[in-house]
């Protein structure tokens, strides 16, 4: 890219900030939809289905040749990525029914830790000493969150179940990213996003059919919340991150994503009146610090 076409130096940081704010609203909008009796599986289906529909004209116009030349291997990888993306949203959005926004978003964003594990096991990519330190700190923070929420679970809450669902959501998102890395090597971004979101939406629709969950008959605020999730966190947020990758390092973008649980927790405090215990807050801080160390260590290794 020539110097004439480079944006102002401040613009990528502003775009990243807008993307972070949009993604932070994801948990809040999911809670709003749940409050209007929209089932979690339906929320996930509508979020991805609407996002796929909205981006369809652009993907078909911009990436028509790539879509027509798609290979069998790419189809298999797309189905795998869509399957894990569907599981990610189904488990994470369900976790918000049982645990706090702070705990859910903190645990679901631990994917850099699990990707480091998977990269070592599958590809023999040895993590750096800083990455290993980050993993240790993050896991310690996760244990503190689980221990803090276990006291609520003893009083009749299902916070532990919510935390486990959020953690499973993080594992599924890690698998989605690992498969996506293979697909993105030879596929344009609009085509990849459209195929991945569309495949995930189809899997979620099958899940809704199997579970007897309908997508019709809910209130207008419930559908507006689902549409807000598709437009804001799904399309605006992730698109902002992907656009910024052309001008700032992946490590910096990974560090910026650590603001999601912080932003979501602040928004939950403002709009939902949610607070967290001191031990939970300590675990929350350790978790973010560990992911930061892992992201910086991965950036230095690469």
The 8 nearest C-alpha neighbors of each residue, nearest first, counted from 0:
[[1, 4, 2, 5, 3, 245, 246, 6],
 [2, 0, 3, 4, 5, 6, 246, 245],
 [1, 3, 5, 4, 0, 6, 7, 8],
 [4, 2, 1, 5, 0, 6, 7, 8],
 [3, 5, 2, 1, 6, 0, 7, 246],
 [4, 6, 2, 3, 7, 1, 0, 8],
 [7, 5, 8, 4, 10, 11, 9, 3],
 [8, 6, 10, 9, 5, 11, 4, 12],
 [9, 7, 10, 6, 11, 12, 5, 246],
 [8, 10, 7, 12, 11, 13, 6, 14],
 [9, 11, 13, 12, 7, 8, 14, 6],
 [12, 10, 14, 243, 13, 9, 15, 246],
 [13, 11, 15, 10, 14, 9, 16, 243],
 [12, 14, 16, 10, 15, 11, 17, 9],
 [15, 13, 11, 17, 16, 12, 239, 18],
 [16, 14, 18, 12, 13, 17, 239, 19],
 [15, 17, 13, 19, 14, 18, 12, 20],
 [18, 16, 14, 20, 15, 19, 21, 13],
 [17, 19, 236, 15, 21, 239, 16, 20],
 [18, 20, 16, 22, 17, 21, 15, 23],
 [19, 21, 23, 17, 18, 22, 16, 24],
 [22, 20, 232, 18, 231, 236, 19, 23],
 [21, 23, 232, 236, 19, 24, 25, 20],
 [24, 22, 263, 259, 20, 262, 25, 21],
 [23, 25, 27, 22, 21, 26, 28, 263],
 [26, 24, 28, 22, 23, 27, 232, 228],
 [27, 25, 29, 28, 24, 30, 100, 263],
 [28, 26, 30, 24, 29, 25, 31, 267],
 [29, 27, 31, 25, 30, 224, 26, 24],
 [30, 28, 26, 32, 31, 27, 33, 25],
 [29, 31, 33, 27, 28, 32, 34, 26],
 [30, 32, 28, 34, 29, 33, 27, 35],
 [33, 31, 221, 29, 35, 34, 30, 37],
 [34, 32, 30, 37, 36, 35, 31, 29],
 [33, 35, 31, 32, 36, 30, 37, 221],
 [34, 36, 32, 33, 221, 37, 31, 218],
 [37, 35, 33, 34, 38, 32, 217, 221],
 [36, 38, 33, 32, 35, 221, 41, 39],
 [39, 37, 41, 40, 36, 33, 42, 212],
 [38, 40, 42, 93, 41, 92, 43, 37],
 [39, 41, 43, 42, 38, 89, 44, 207],
 [40, 42, 44, 38, 39, 43, 214, 45],
 [43, 41, 39, 45, 40, 44, 46, 225],
 [42, 44, 46, 40, 41, 45, 88, 89],
 [45, 43, 41, 203, 200, 42, 46, 47],
 [44, 46, 48, 42, 43, 47, 49, 41],
 [47, 45, 229, 43, 44, 225, 49, 48],
 [46, 48, 50, 200, 49, 44, 45, 196],
 [49, 47, 200, 45, 51, 50, 46, 44],
 [48, 50, 52, 51, 47, 45, 46, 229],
 [49, 51, 229, 47, 53, 48, 52, 46],
 [52, 50, 48, 54, 197, 49, 196, 193],
 [53, 51, 49, 55, 50, 54, 48, 56],
 [54, 52, 50, 51, 55, 49, 56, 57],
 [53, 55, 51, 52, 57, 56, 58, 50],
 [54, 56, 52, 58, 57, 53, 59, 51],
 [57, 55, 59, 58, 54, 60, 53, 52],
 [56, 58, 60, 59, 55, 54, 61, 189],
 [59, 57, 189, 55, 61, 62, 190, 60],
 [58, 60, 63, 56, 57, 62, 61, 55],
 [61, 59, 57, 58, 63, 62, 56, 55],
 [60, 62, 58, 59, 57, 63, 189, 190],
 [63, 61, 65, 58, 59, 64, 190, 60],
 [62, 64, 59, 66, 65, 60, 61, 67],
 [65, 63, 67, 66, 62, 68, 61, 69],
 [66, 64, 68, 62, 67, 63, 69, 186],
 [65, 67, 63, 69, 68, 64, 62, 190],
 [66, 68, 64, 65, 69, 63, 62, 70],
 [69, 67, 65, 66, 64, 70, 63, 71],
 [68, 70, 66, 67, 65, 73, 71, 74],
 [71, 69, 73, 72, 74, 68, 75, 67],
 [70, 72, 74, 73, 75, 69, 76, 77],
 [73, 71, 75, 70, 74, 76, 69, 77],
 [72, 74, 76, 70, 71, 75, 77, 69],
 [73, 75, 77, 71, 72, 76, 78, 70],
 [74, 76, 72, 78, 77, 73, 79, 71],
 [77, 75, 79, 73, 78, 74, 80, 72],
 [78, 76, 74, 80, 79, 75, 195, 73],
 [77, 79, 81, 75, 76, 80, 82, 198],
 [78, 80, 76, 82, 77, 81, 75, 83],
 [81, 79, 175, 77, 83, 82, 78, 178],
 [82, 80, 199, 198, 195, 84, 78, 79],
 [81, 83, 79, 85, 80, 84, 199, 78],
 [82, 84, 86, 171, 85, 80, 175, 81],
 [85, 83, 87, 81, 86, 82, 175, 199],
 [84, 86, 199, 82, 83, 87, 88, 203],
 [87, 85, 83, 89, 84, 88, 90, 171],
 [88, 86, 168, 84, 171, 85, 90, 172],
 [87, 89, 91, 85, 90, 86, 43, 92],
 [90, 88, 86, 87, 40, 92, 91, 43],
 [91, 89, 93, 164, 168, 87, 88, 92],
 [90, 92, 165, 94, 168, 88, 93, 89],
 [93, 91, 94, 95, 89, 90, 88, 39],
 [92, 94, 90, 91, 39, 95, 96, 89],
 [95, 93, 161, 91, 164, 96, 92, 97],
 [94, 96, 93, 97, 92, 98, 100, 99],
 [97, 95, 94, 93, 98, 161, 92, 33],
 [98, 96, 161, 158, 157, 95, 94, 160],
 [97, 99, 158, 161, 95, 94, 96, 103],
 [100, 98, 101, 102, 103, 95, 97, 273],
 [99, 101, 103, 102, 104, 264, 95, 26],
 [102, 100, 264, 99, 104, 103, 105, 260],
 [103, 101, 105, 99, 100, 104, 106, 98],
 [104, 102, 100, 106, 165, 105, 101, 107],
 [103, 105, 260, 107, 106, 101, 102, 100],
 [106, 104, 260, 102, 103, 108, 107, 101],
 [105, 107, 103, 108, 104, 109, 166, 165],
 [106, 108, 169, 165, 104, 166, 109, 105],
 [109, 107, 110, 106, 105, 104, 169, 257],
 [110, 108, 106, 107, 111, 112, 169, 290],
 [109, 111, 113, 169, 173, 112, 108, 114],
 [112, 110, 114, 113, 109, 115, 290, 294],
 [113, 111, 115, 110, 114, 109, 134, 116],
 [112, 114, 116, 110, 115, 111, 117, 173],
 [113, 115, 117, 111, 116, 112, 173, 118],
 [114, 116, 118, 112, 113, 117, 111, 119],
 [117, 115, 113, 119, 114, 118, 120, 112],
 [116, 118, 114, 120, 119, 115, 121, 113],
 [119, 117, 122, 115, 121, 124, 116, 120],
 [118, 120, 123, 124, 116, 117, 125, 122],
 [119, 121, 117, 118, 123, 122, 116, 124],
 [122, 120, 118, 119, 117, 123, 124, 116],
 [121, 123, 118, 124, 119, 120, 117, 125],
 [124, 122, 119, 120, 125, 121, 118, 117],
 [125, 123, 119, 122, 118, 126, 120, 115],
 [124, 126, 119, 123, 127, 118, 115, 122],
 [127, 125, 130, 124, 131, 115, 128, 297],
 [126, 128, 130, 129, 296, 131, 300, 125],
 [127, 129, 131, 130, 132, 126, 296, 133],
 [130, 128, 296, 132, 131, 127, 292, 133],
 [129, 131, 293, 296, 133, 127, 132, 128],
 [132, 130, 134, 128, 133, 129, 135, 127],
 [133, 131, 129, 135, 130, 134, 128, 136],
 [134, 132, 289, 293, 292, 130, 136, 131],
 [133, 135, 131, 137, 132, 136, 112, 289],
 [134, 136, 132, 138, 133, 137, 139, 131],
 [137, 135, 289, 139, 133, 134, 138, 285],
 [138, 136, 286, 289, 140, 134, 139, 135],
 [137, 139, 141, 135, 140, 136, 134, 142],
 [140, 138, 136, 142, 137, 141, 135, 143],
 [139, 141, 282, 286, 285, 137, 143, 138],
 [142, 140, 138, 144, 143, 139, 282, 137],
 [141, 143, 145, 139, 140, 144, 146, 138],
 [142, 144, 282, 146, 140, 141, 145, 147],
 [145, 143, 279, 141, 147, 282, 142, 146],
 [144, 146, 142, 148, 143, 147, 149, 141],
 [147, 145, 143, 149, 144, 148, 142, 150],
 [146, 148, 144, 149, 145, 279, 150, 143],
 [147, 149, 151, 145, 150, 146, 158, 144],
 [150, 148, 152, 146, 151, 147, 145, 159],
 [149, 151, 153, 148, 152, 147, 154, 146],
 [152, 150, 154, 148, 153, 149, 156, 158],
 [151, 153, 156, 149, 157, 155, 154, 150],
 [154, 152, 150, 151, 155, 149, 156, 157],
 [153, 155, 151, 152, 156, 150, 149, 157],
 [156, 154, 152, 153, 157, 151, 158, 150],
 [155, 157, 152, 151, 158, 154, 153, 97],
 [158, 156, 152, 97, 160, 159, 161, 155],
 [159, 157, 98, 161, 97, 160, 152, 156],
 [160, 158, 162, 161, 157, 149, 163, 148],
 [159, 161, 163, 157, 158, 162, 164, 97],
 [162, 160, 94, 97, 98, 158, 164, 159],
 [161, 163, 159, 165, 164, 160, 103, 158],
 [164, 162, 166, 160, 165, 161, 167, 159],
 [163, 165, 167, 161, 90, 94, 166, 162],
 [166, 164, 91, 168, 107, 162, 163, 103],
 [165, 167, 163, 169, 168, 164, 107, 106],
 [168, 166, 170, 164, 169, 165, 163, 171],
 [169, 167, 87, 165, 91, 171, 166, 90],
 [168, 170, 107, 166, 172, 110, 167, 171],
 [171, 169, 167, 173, 168, 172, 166, 174],
 [170, 172, 87, 83, 168, 174, 173, 169],
 [171, 173, 175, 169, 174, 170, 87, 84],
 [172, 174, 170, 176, 110, 171, 175, 114],
 [175, 173, 171, 177, 172, 176, 178, 83],
 [174, 176, 80, 172, 178, 173, 83, 177],
 [177, 175, 179, 173, 174, 178, 180, 172],
 [176, 178, 174, 180, 179, 175, 173, 181],
 [179, 177, 175, 181, 180, 176, 80, 174],
 [178, 180, 176, 182, 181, 177, 183, 175],
 [179, 181, 177, 183, 178, 182, 176, 184],
 [182, 180, 179, 178, 184, 183, 177, 185],
 [181, 183, 179, 184, 180, 186, 185, 178],
 [182, 184, 186, 180, 185, 181, 179, 187],
 [183, 185, 182, 181, 186, 180, 187, 179],
 [186, 184, 183, 182, 187, 181, 65, 73],
 [185, 187, 183, 182, 184, 191, 188, 65],
 [188, 186, 190, 189, 191, 62, 183, 185],
 [187, 189, 191, 190, 192, 186, 183, 193],
 [190, 188, 58, 192, 191, 187, 193, 62],
 [191, 189, 193, 58, 188, 187, 192, 62],
 [190, 192, 188, 194, 189, 193, 195, 187],
 [191, 193, 195, 189, 194, 190, 196, 188],
 [194, 192, 190, 196, 191, 51, 195, 197],
 [193, 195, 197, 191, 192, 196, 198, 190],
 [196, 194, 81, 192, 198, 197, 193, 77],
 [197, 195, 199, 193, 51, 198, 47, 194],
 [196, 198, 200, 194, 51, 199, 195, 193],
 [197, 199, 81, 201, 195, 200, 196, 194],
 [198, 200, 81, 85, 196, 202, 197, 201],
 [199, 201, 48, 203, 197, 47, 44, 198],
 [200, 202, 204, 198, 203, 199, 197, 205],
 [203, 201, 205, 199, 204, 200, 206, 82],
 [204, 202, 206, 200, 44, 205, 201, 85],
 [203, 205, 207, 201, 206, 202, 200, 44],
 [206, 204, 208, 202, 203, 207, 209, 201],
 [205, 207, 203, 209, 204, 208, 210, 202],
 [206, 208, 212, 204, 210, 205, 209, 211],
 [209, 207, 205, 211, 206, 210, 212, 204],
 [208, 210, 206, 207, 211, 205, 212, 204],
 [211, 209, 207, 212, 208, 206, 205, 40],
 [210, 212, 208, 209, 207, 213, 206, 205],
 [213, 211, 207, 210, 208, 214, 41, 40],
 [212, 214, 215, 211, 207, 41, 208, 216],
 [215, 213, 41, 212, 216, 217, 45, 207],
 [216, 214, 213, 217, 218, 212, 41, 222],
 [215, 217, 218, 214, 213, 219, 37, 222],
 [218, 216, 215, 221, 219, 37, 222, 36],
 [217, 219, 221, 220, 222, 216, 35, 36],
 [218, 220, 222, 221, 223, 217, 224, 35],
 [221, 219, 223, 222, 218, 224, 35, 32],
 [222, 220, 32, 224, 218, 219, 223, 35],
 [221, 223, 225, 219, 224, 220, 226, 218],
 [224, 222, 220, 226, 225, 221, 227, 219],
 [223, 225, 227, 221, 222, 28, 226, 32],
 [226, 224, 222, 228, 227, 223, 46, 42],
 [227, 225, 223, 229, 228, 224, 222, 230],
 [226, 228, 224, 230, 225, 229, 231, 223],
 [229, 227, 225, 231, 226, 232, 230, 46],
 [228, 230, 46, 50, 233, 226, 227, 231],
 [231, 229, 227, 234, 228, 233, 235, 226],
 [230, 232, 235, 21, 228, 227, 233, 229],
 [233, 231, 22, 236, 21, 228, 25, 235],
 [232, 234, 229, 231, 237, 236, 230, 235],
 [233, 235, 230, 238, 236, 237, 231, 232],
 [236, 234, 231, 238, 237, 232, 239, 230],
 [237, 235, 18, 232, 21, 22, 239, 238],
 [236, 238, 240, 239, 234, 235, 233, 241],
 [237, 239, 241, 235, 240, 236, 234, 242],
 [240, 238, 18, 242, 236, 237, 241, 14],
 [239, 241, 237, 243, 238, 242, 15, 18],
 [240, 242, 238, 244, 243, 239, 237, 245],
 [243, 241, 239, 244, 240, 238, 245, 246],
 [242, 244, 240, 245, 11, 241, 246, 247],
 [245, 243, 241, 247, 246, 242, 249, 248],
 [246, 244, 243, 242, 247, 241, 248, 11],
 [245, 247, 244, 243, 11, 248, 242, 5],
 [248, 246, 244, 243, 245, 249, 251, 252],
 [247, 249, 251, 250, 244, 252, 246, 245],
 [250, 248, 252, 251, 253, 244, 247, 298],
 [251, 249, 253, 248, 298, 252, 294, 254],
 [250, 252, 254, 248, 253, 249, 255, 247],
 [251, 253, 255, 249, 254, 250, 256, 248],
 [254, 252, 250, 256, 251, 255, 249, 294],
 [253, 255, 251, 252, 257, 256, 291, 250],
 [256, 254, 252, 257, 253, 258, 251, 19],
 [257, 255, 258, 253, 254, 259, 252, 19],
 [258, 256, 255, 254, 259, 287, 260, 253],
 [257, 259, 261, 256, 255, 260, 262, 19],
 [258, 260, 262, 23, 261, 257, 256, 263],
 [261, 259, 104, 263, 105, 262, 258, 264],
 [260, 262, 258, 264, 259, 263, 265, 101],
 [263, 261, 259, 265, 23, 264, 260, 258],
 [262, 264, 23, 260, 266, 265, 261, 259],
 [263, 265, 101, 267, 261, 262, 266, 260],
 [266, 264, 268, 262, 267, 263, 269, 261],
 [265, 267, 269, 263, 268, 264, 270, 262],
 [268, 266, 271, 264, 270, 265, 269, 273],
 [267, 269, 272, 273, 265, 266, 271, 270],
 [268, 270, 266, 267, 272, 271, 265, 273],
 [269, 271, 267, 268, 266, 272, 27, 273],
 [272, 270, 267, 273, 268, 269, 266, 27],
 [271, 273, 268, 269, 270, 267, 274, 266],
 [274, 272, 268, 271, 267, 275, 99, 264],
 [273, 275, 268, 272, 276, 267, 264, 99],
 [274, 276, 279, 280, 277, 273, 101, 99],
 [275, 277, 279, 278, 280, 274, 147, 281],
 [278, 276, 280, 279, 281, 275, 282, 147],
 [279, 277, 281, 280, 276, 147, 282, 143],
 [280, 278, 144, 276, 282, 277, 281, 147],
 [279, 281, 283, 277, 278, 282, 276, 284],
 [282, 280, 278, 284, 283, 279, 277, 285],
 [283, 281, 140, 143, 285, 279, 144, 284],
 [282, 284, 280, 286, 281, 285, 279, 140],
 [285, 283, 281, 287, 282, 286, 288, 280],
 [286, 284, 140, 288, 282, 287, 283, 137],
 [287, 285, 137, 140, 283, 289, 284, 288],
 [286, 288, 290, 284, 289, 285, 291, 257],
 [289, 287, 285, 291, 286, 290, 284, 292],
 [290, 288, 133, 137, 136, 292, 286, 291],
 [289, 291, 293, 287, 292, 288, 133, 294],
 [290, 292, 288, 294, 289, 293, 254, 287],
 [293, 291, 133, 289, 295, 290, 294, 296],
 [292, 294, 130, 133, 290, 296, 291, 295],
 [295, 293, 291, 297, 296, 292, 250, 290],
 [296, 294, 298, 292, 297, 293, 291, 299],
 [297, 295, 130, 129, 293, 299, 298, 294],
 [296, 298, 300, 294, 295, 299, 293, 301],
 [299, 297, 295, 301, 250, 296, 300, 294],
 [298, 300, 296, 301, 297, 295, 127, 294],
 [301, 299, 297, 298, 296, 127, 126, 295],
 [300, 298, 299, 297, 296, 250, 127, 295]]
